[in-house]
């Protein structure tokens, strides 16, 4: 019986050697979590046997458990290398739809503009609310997409907010003098801004303002013409201000007091297939001409120049046209018992009944760690500790082998007894 008892000890020591060897072999594997072999004694008794006189029957492997302690964080030059400081896993999905989890945050952009790891598994995120950029946890996860290129957006809306001077002479009488863009004596002020055509190419538009009456019947009146290049667009716009308060008195085109809406017509020849709505907000004041605000919704095409990942998981893409877009938010996954996860190789895990169901949360919230961009979590293997475990396992193996040798000697002695 002692022969088989020692044999279980040999098997246990061999298993312990294998676990320690695997830990040492993966000491350089990113985000690897070391394992411990857990053993229990075998103690079998019959119903009528006194337990006090029972002798154990050896040891048995109860399980191999991973230790999810934090590994050291190593800096990286790649902003898409991500490390988790604290609890949590990155949710990923394989090409066949299997949902896995990992702490290895080495990601890259593939040819489909999706963030993937070295095995092509897609990093999963929840859809964002367009208004608040908050994650919608009630929807299924999708692959995180970071567009490499933004298409051009033609200008269709323009907003001008200006202040025209109360002082200064009127030009002509009642607006009878035509504005000549080549003669600065025919206009009082001018304002130039850039717009974008259908191809995203910029072009210049200029508004010329001519003061047509100064404090006539308690009003200052102005005329405005819009030019694109040397071509006047549409009719002149007449504006009147109270010469004391500076408030807008009347408008043309029925936009309401204080706001005048004008339209720059489409021009297929100039690659402008959509009209431009121009909203003018104006007052008069006692200082020089002032542009309070000037906006337009057009954009040139842009290429991706930078991807930034915040500690809360927000992924912001910056493009060559100056645009910054929220590409998504990386939320972390966690489990009630991470030790119960099944190891699938490649530092990936899948859920089991022992791990509990997956729960998601924003990085940095309660129960979830933060995300560091430009960093990778290293293995949590302590080589010094593993070498000591190797020595201990070797001693255990030798001791059990000696016990087998002793048992064999005793058996041989009994066989050699002469009657």
Helices and strands as residue ranges (DSSP letters): H 2-25, E 35-41, G 51-53, E 59-66, E 73-75, E 81-85, E 89-93, E 99-102, E 105-106, E 108-109, E 115-116, E 122-125, E 142-143, E 149-150, E 157-165, G 184-186, E 189-196, E 202-216, E 219-228, E 231-242, E 248-250, E 259-264, G 268-270, E 276-285, E 290-296, E 302-309, E 314-319, E 324-329, E 331-334, G 338-340, E 342-345, E 348-350, E 359-362, E 370-373, E 375-377, H 383-415
